[in-house]
Amino acid sequence: MSYFVTGATGFIGRFLVARLLRRKGTIHVLVRKGSARKLESIASRMGWDRKRIRVLHGDMTAPRCGLTATQVRELKRKVKHFFHLAAVYDMQASAESQRVSNIEGTRNAIDLAAAIQAGCFHHTSSIAAAGLYPGIFREDMFQEAEGLDDPYLRTKHESEGLVRQESRIPWRVYRPGMVVGHSETGEMDKIDGPYYFFTLLKKLRELLPPWMPVLGIEGGRINIVPVDFVADAMDHIAHKPRLDGHTFHLTDPDPMRVGEVLNTFARAGHAPEMTMRIDARMFAFVPGSIRMAVGNLPPVRRFIGMMLRDFRIPRSVLKFVTYPTRFDSRETERALKGSGISVPALDTYAWRLWDYWERHLDPDLFIDRTLKGKVRNKVVVITGGSSGIGLSTARRVAEAGAVTVIVARGKDELFKARDEMAAAGGKVFAYTADLADMADCDRLVAKVLKAHGHVDILINNAGRSIRRSIELSYDRFHDFERTMQLNYFGSLRLIMGFMPSMTQRRKGHVINVSSIGVLANSPRFSAYVASKAALDAFSRCAQGELSGKGISFTTVNMPLVKTPMIAPTKMYDSVPTLTPGEAADLLVRAIIEKPSRIATRLGIFSALVNALAPKAYEVIMNTAFELFPDSAAAKGGAKAPKGAGVAEQQPSNEQIAFATMMRGVHW
């Protein structure tokens, strides 16, 4: 007995060949010359007996699949079973490529099978051939298909129609359901079907605990089958007599709804389940014209597009969320009776599918998460780059291959840092500037743009911090002016200076080093927190305006870092702080991931408590205010009101315990 298989390197094809090798006979496989190496890899990995595999190089889009007349004569009357699996199984492929592969390819395969006088032509179709038929689609139905507007559905239907019109040789048609990975190994070759929603489930797992109830959608019933069931069923049915001219639904007789499927994979991936599910049919009372009009509104289309893009879900998949078709499979059940071949329950192998996806197919695995991949040969401007957080960050990006521009007011330290990084092989440029002087900011912008043409990443790190209670600030209004001048107006001036070239190039990233104090509302830091909060607010507004032009803003609510800025407050020597290197790690993460905000869990929790129970949070902050007095430096020269503070001394156990509990917050 001899076999001929097209699409042997495809997902179903490789498992079908492995199944046929358990029988006797030679297996002729048709592959393109460019796929020869892929075939060898598959054969080696799956343990095929290469002595029984005969490789024929051809092209499905060519007459008789590109075989020569000599090859056709050699195969004549030697092939009993001709399996045609080669096709485009990708709903995102272009309509023309699907037409050529699915329709013309099938036509050429039929001609070849007739030319070699094959015993039976076994065509692998799909449940897509039924289109979007509303109701139960039987195995003997074909012309009744509806909703074939989509190129994938239409070409699968038309290619099956070619087989049915063929009278030169016997044929059998197989319509698999939505094929997923192997039920025993989880192996899958690409993202398809339910896999499109795995990224969404993973993000939910990262954001929420598994016990958290989530709102979802009920959806229609989708028919999912593992690849090993499809291959085993095709092999068994193909070798049973007196079944020519029949169609077989290789489907699950008891399909699950979309919501049930997603919850099954949520359990497999330890993500929260969608316990509150909305049935999409409840929106059916809304006229279609109104639904279409709302869906076509620019804000709605853009929001949906952004969500689909973030979760990597093709828009074409949405139409199958309310899939209307059920499939009768009585012919298949009769053919498989007594064979032991049946569709396993999804929940018995879903964990294997998830595990394989997470290890081999998760798109996040293929994202370049290295700093070098994000900044190599890009212009990165870092203010406050001569010491502390700025210098640590500059060293990292220079080492990663960025064109690193460091800015500071002090010439000696700045040039020393530049020379050190340049000696290590970095492309580093240094510019002195007083960022509290708006004219100096403008001069800096002009110099950088003239020398480098543009800025890809701007890190506003330079800043001034003042720790002083309001009672000690009555006659020090200039404290508020100078912190606002540098921390807000200086940063804003640079943003406004570099933004025109960013918007023109439609790409750019602004990273603002803010403070955890903005989230925690730290007492004694009213001047500093207000200046940083102003920059945070500007960034949020700018995001809404500029995200559509490729510009990203990231706010880093930095916890307490051991730098010269906090040196005057000796108490900080005894409380937990980040090193400049650890702070630079947060900025590296900002560069790589481009999130809107980076903050510690404590910072976010503080903001949440303040929003939900502001009076209770006020008590906590006042306790901290009373517990941590003004420093000697803060009181210097000012007449302190009675009870405003005591002489600075070694931190008490209570102070250290409170600061440790509120790790990273400025007190």
N, C-alpha and C positions, 0 to 999 in steps of 0.2 A: 504494500500500500504506500502511496506517495501523496504528499501534501504540498500545497503552494500557499504562502502567506504573504500578504502585503501588510505594511505597518507593523512588522515584527519588532521594530525598535520602540514602538509606542507602548503606552502603559499596559493596556489590555493585551496587546500583541505579544509582549515578552512573556507574560504568564500563560497565554494560550500555547505558545511554542513549548514552554516547559512542560505543559500538560500533555501535548501531543508526543513529546519525546518518551513518555511512558509507554507509548504504543510502538508498534513496529513500523518501519518504513523511513524513507528519506523525506526531509522537509526542505523544500526550496523556499528561500526567503528573498523577497525583492527589496533592495535598499538602494538609495542614492549613493554615488561614490563618496560624497561628502560625509555620509553616515557610517562608513565602514569601520572607523575607529570606535564609534559609539556602539556598534553591533558587537565588536570584539570585547568591549568593556562589559556589556550586558551579559554576553555569553560566559565570560569568565566569572562574573559575580554570581550568576545564577546556576553555574555548574552544568551548562549545556554540553551534550556529547557532540563535539565539533565534527566528528567523523560522519555524523548523520545530517549535518546542516550543509546545504549547498547554497552559497551566496550568489545571487544574480543582481548585477548592477543595472538599474533602470531609472525611469522617471514616470511617475504616475500621470503627469500632464502630457506625455507623448503618446502617439498611437501605439496600441498594444503594449503600453507601459514601457516603451523604449527598448524592448527586446528585439534582437536581430531575427531574421528569417531562420537562420540556422538554429538558434536557441528555441524558437517556436517548434521547429520540426523535431528537435530532441525531446521536447516535453509532450508531444502529441500522444494522447491516449495513455499517458503514464501517471497523470494526476487524478486521483479519485475525489479529493476534497480541495476546493479552491476557497480559501478564507480571505475575504477582503475587509481589512480593518483600517487601511490608510485613509486618513481624513483629517480635517482641521476640527479639533474639539476645543475651540476657543471663541467665546462669544464676543471678545474684544477685537478679534481679527477683522480685517477689512472685508467688505462685502464681496469684492472682486476675488480676493484670495480664497475665500470660502467657496465661491462659485467654481473656481478653477479646480480646487482640490476635491471638494465634495461631489460636484456634479460631473465635471469633465473627467476627473479621476475615476469615478465609478463607471462612467461610460467606457473608458479605456480598459478598465479591469474586466468588464463584461466581454468586450471584444477579444481580449487575450484568453479568457477562460473558454470562450467558444472556439477560438482558433486552435487551442491545444486539446479541445474536446474533453474538458474536465468533467468528472462525474457529477459534481454538484457545486453550485456557486453559493457560498455561505456569506451573506451580507450583514455586516455589523452596522445596524442603523442606530436609532436612539428613540427614547420616548419623546424627544423633541419633534419627531415626525408628526405627532398629534397636534402640534402647535399649542394653542391655549384653549383647547376644547373644553366647554363647560359641562362636565358630567363624567360618566364612566366611559372610557375608551376601550373597546374590546380588541382582541388580537386580530379579528378578521375585518376590522375597520381600517380604512385608509383615506378615502375621498372625503370622509366626514370631518377631517381636520379643519380647525378654525384658527384665526389669529396668527397667521404666518407672515406678518409684516417684518419681523426680525430676520435678518439675513441667515443667522444660524438655524433657526427653526425652518425657514423656507428651503434652504439648501439640503438639510437633512431629509425633508419631506420629498423634494424633487429627486434626490439621488435614490431614495427607496423606490420611488415611482418608476425609475428606469429599470430596476431589477424586476419589478412586477410586470413590466411590459415585455420582458425578455422571454422568448419562447424557444430559443435554440438549445438551452441546457436547463436542467432542473435547478431550482433555487430554494433557499430557506433564508428567512430574515429574522434577525435577533434585535430586539429593542431593549437595551439595558436602561436601567434607571440612572439616577445621578451617581456616578461611580466614584467611590472614595478609596482610601488605602486598604491594604491587605489586613484582614481581620486578625491575623496571627502575628504579624510583624509591624503593622502600621505603615508600611512602606507606601509612599505616594510620590509622584513625579513633579507635581506643580500645584499651585494654589488654584482651586476651583471649587464651585459649589459652596457647601457650608464652610469651607476653609476661609472664604472671604470674610467671615465674621469672627475668626479666631483673634485677630488683632484687637477688635473691639472688646472681646471677652478678656484678653490679657490686660488691656488698659483698665477695665473695671476691677480686675483682681489687684492691680497696683494701687488703685485709688481707694477701694472699699474692702472691708472685711468680708469673708464668705457668707456670714450670717445676715448681712445687710440686704433687706428686700429691695429689688430694683424694678422699675416700671419697664415693661416690654410690650411686644406685640404678639398676638396669637397666630395670625397668618393662616394660609392654606396648608394642605398636606403635601409634603415633598417626599419623593420616593428615593431613598438612599440605599445603595447596595455596595458591598465591598468587592474589590476587583477579583479576589480569588473565587467568590461565588460566580461571577460572570464567566470567568475562564472555565471553571469546572462545568457549569451548565452548558456552555457552548460546545465543549468537547463531548459531553455525554449525549446531548440532543443530536449533534451532527452525525453520530455513529448509530443512531437508532433508525431502523428501516421505516419506509412508508410515511415519511413526514414531509416530503418535498411539497413545495407550494404553500407551506404554512409559515405563520409569523409567531414569534415567541416573545412575550413580555418577561424579561429578566428583571423582575421588580419585586418589591416587598409587598406581600398581600395585605399588610396592615401598616400602612405608612403613618408617620407621626406629623403633627402640625409643626410649623416653623418654630413656634415658641417652645414646644417640647424638645425639639432637636437642639435648640440653643441652650436650653437648660441642661440637657444631657451632656453637652460639651462643657458647660459651665462647671458642672460637678467634676468632670474629668480634669479640668484645668484649675480646680479650686477657686473659681471665680464666684461672685454672688449670683444667685439665680434670679430670673425675672419672674418673681412670684405674682406680681400684679400685671396681667397681660391684657391688652386691649385688642378686641377683635376688629380687624380692619373693616369688616363688613358693616360695622355700625356707622361708618361714614358714607355708606351707599346712598343715604337719603339726600346727601348734598349733590346737586346737579353736577354732571361731569364738566359742563362749561365753566362753572364757578371753581371747581377743584383745579381745572387747567389754568384758569386765569390767575388764581392765587399762586399756583406753583410756578408760573412764568414771571411773577414779580421779581425784579432784579435782586432785592435784598434776600428774598426767599431762595431764589436759585443760587445766589452766592453762598448763603449760609449752608444750604444742603450740599453744594459742591465742596465747600471747605470741610464739612464733616465727613463726607465720603472720601475725600482725599486724605484726611488725617487717619481714617480707619482703613484706608486702602480697599474700599468697596466700590467696584465698578457700578456706575449708574444703571447699566443694563440689567444688573442682578435684581434691582428693586421690583421689577415686574413679576418676579417669581415668588415674592414674599406672599402674595395672595394667589398662588398657583391654583387654578380651578379644576385640574384634571385628575381623575382617579383611573387606575389601570386594572382591568380584569386580566388575570393570568392563568385561567383554567387549562389552556392548552399546555403551557409550560409545566404546571403542576402535574398533569397527567404524564407528560414526557419524562419528568424527573422522579416519578413515583417508584419507590423501592431503591433509589440510587443513594439515598442518604444526603443528597445535595439540597440544601435549603438556605434561606437568608437568615443569618444570625441576628439576634436582637442587637440594636445599636448600642445599648448600654453595656453590653458584654465586651465590646472592643473599642468603645469611644476613647478610653484612656490611652490605648495604643496609638490611635490616630493623633491625639493631642500630643503625646510624647514625641512621636516622630516629627510632627510639624515643628514643635518647639526646638528640637535638636537640629533639624535639617532644612526647614522651609520658611521659618519665621523671617519675614523681610528685614527685621531689625538685625538679624545676624549678618546681613550683607551691607549694612550701612558703615561707612568709614567713620568710626568714632575716635579716631586718633586726632590729636591736636594738629599734627602735621598735615593731615588731610584737609583741615579747615582753614589753616592760615598760611600754608606754604606759598611764598611769593605774593602774599597779600599785604597791603599797607595797614598796619595796626598802630594807632596812636594811643599812648598811655600817659595820662597826666599824673603828676606825683611819682614819676618813674625813677627817681634817684635813690629811693629808700623804701623800706617797709613793704607793704602789699604791692605797690607799683613796681618796685625793683624785682621782687620775686616773680611777679607775673611777666615782666619784660624778659627775664631770663628764660622763662618757659617758652614764650612765643618765638624768641630769637633762636633758641635751640631747635624749634620746630620748623624753622625756615622762613619766618615772616620778615617782611621789611618793617623793622621795629623802630618806631619813632617815640622817644621818651622826652617828656617835658617836665621841667621843674624850674623853680626860681633861683636856686643856688647853683652857680656855675661849676664850682670845684667838684662837688659830689656828683653832679649830673655827668660831667665829662669823664670822671673816673669810672662811673658805671658804664658809660658808653664804651670806653676803651677796654674795660674788662670783658664785656660781651663780644666786642669785635675781635679780641684776641682769641676767643673761644670759637671763632668762625661765624659769628652772627652778623647779619646785615643791619647795623644799628645806627640811627641818626639821633642827634640830641639838639634840642632847641630850648633856650632859656625864655621864660615868659612869666610875668606876674598875672595870674589868671583873675585876680581881683580887679585888674585894670582892663576895662573893656577895649580900649585902644590897643593894648598889648595883645589881647585875645585876637583881635582882627589882624594884627601883624603876624601872629603865629599862623592863623588860618591861611593867609596869603602865602607865607613862606612854604608851608607844607604842600599846598596845592601846586605851587610853582615847581617845587622840587620833585614831587611824586605824582602829580596829576590828579589824584583822587585819594580818598580814605575808605577802606573797606570796613574797618572796625574802629570805633572810638570808645575808649574806656575812660570815663570820667571818674578818676580815682582821687585826684587832689582834693583835699578838704581841710576844714578847720573845725575843731571841737572845743566847746567851752562848757565846763562843768561849774555851774554857779546857780544858787537858788535865786528865785525872783526877788526875794527881799534884799538880797545883796546886789541886785542889778538895777535898783531904782535910778541911780545916777550913772548907769553904764549902758545907756541906750546904744552906744556904738558897738557893744558886743553883738547885738542883734543885727546891726547894719553890716558889720564885717563878715559875720558868718553867712548872711544872706548874699553878700556881694560875691564871695568865693564859691560857696557850696551850690548856690542856685544860679545867680546871674552869670558867673564865670562858665559853669557847665553849659548853661543855656546858650551863651554866646557862641561856644564852640559847636554845639549841635546845629544852631542856625547857620553857622558859617560853612560847615561841611555838608549840610543836608541838600543844597541844590545839586551838587554833583552826584550825590547818592540817588536822588530821585530821578535824575537824568539817566543814570546807568541802571536804574530800577533794581538796585541791590545795595544793602548797607546794614550795619548792625551797630546800635548804640547801647553800651552797657554802662549803667549808672551805679556806682558803689554807694548805696544808701546805708541805712543803719537799722538794726533790730529795734532801736529805740523808737522808730516810727510806728512799729507794730505794738510795742510794749508801752509807749507813752511815758518814757522814763523821767522821773522827777529830776530837777536840777539841770536838765538838758533842754530847756524850752527853746533856747536860741538855736541850738544845733539841730534838734529834732524838727523844728519848724522849717528850717532851710532845706533839710533833706526831704521832708514831706512835700514841700513845694515842687521839688524836682520829680518826686514820685508821681504827683498829680499831673504834672506836665507830660510825663512819659505815657501815662494811661490815656490822656487825651490824644497825644500824637499817634499812639497805636491805632486808634480808631480812624484817624485820617490817612495814615501812611502805609498801613499793612498791605493795602491793595497795590502799592507801588514797590513791593519787594523790600520794604524797610522793616527791620525788627528792632524792638526795644526790650531790654532786659534790666530789671531792677534787682540788685543783690542786696537784701537786707542783712548786711554783714553783722555778725555778733562781735563781741569784744575781742580785739586783736592786740597782741603785745607789740606796740610800735611806740616811737617817740611821742606820738600824740597823747597817749594815756600816761606817760611817765610822771607828770606832776602829781597825779593821784596815787600816793604810795600804797593805798589799800589794795590796788589792783595787783600788787605783787603777790598777794595771798589768795587770789580768786582764780577760777578757771578761765583761761583765755586761749584763743587760737594763736598759733605762730603765723608769721607772714606767709610761710610756705603753705600752711593749711588754708589760709585765706585765698592764696593764689589758686588753690585747687578749685575753689568755688567759682572763680572767674574763668578758669579753663573749662569748667562744666558749662558755664554760660555761653562761652564761645562755641562749644561743640553742639549743645542741644538747643540753643536759642529759646529758652522758655521765657514767658513774660515776667516771671518772678522766681527768685531763688531765696528761700528763707528757711530757717531752722524750724523744727516742729514746735519748739517752745514759742518762737515768735508768732507763728500762725495761731497757736492755741491762745496766746495772750490776746491777740486781736479778736479771736472768736469769743472769749470770755467777756471782753470789754463790750462787744456788740450785743451779747445776750444778757449780761448782768452787769451793766456799767457801774451801779452803786457798789456792788460787791468788789469789783475790780478797783474801784476808787479807794476802798479800804486797804487793799493790798498795796497799792502804790503809795498811800500815805504812810503805811507802816514802814515801807522801804525808805521813804523820805526822812522819817524820824530816826530810823536805824543807822543811816549813813549820813553823817554831817558834812558840811562844806569843808573842803580841804584848806590848808593854810594858804595855798596859792590863790584860791578863790577869794579868800578874805583879805588878801594883801592890800593894804592901803585904804580899804573901805571900812566904814564904821558899821560893825555888825549889830543888828538889833538884838535885844535881849532874848536869849534862848535860840538864836539862829544857828548856833553851832558851838562846839567845844574844840579845844586844842586837838590837833590831829595826833593820834597815837596808834599803837599797834592794833590791828583789827581784832575785835572780840570774836569769841566762838559763835555768837549769835549772827554776827555779820558774815562770817565765813560760811556758816550753814545756809543762811538765806541766799547768799550769792551763788553757792554751789547748787542749790535747788533751782534757782532761776539762772541757770548756766548761760553765760554769754551776754546777759542784759547789762547795760551800763547803769551803775548806781552812783 
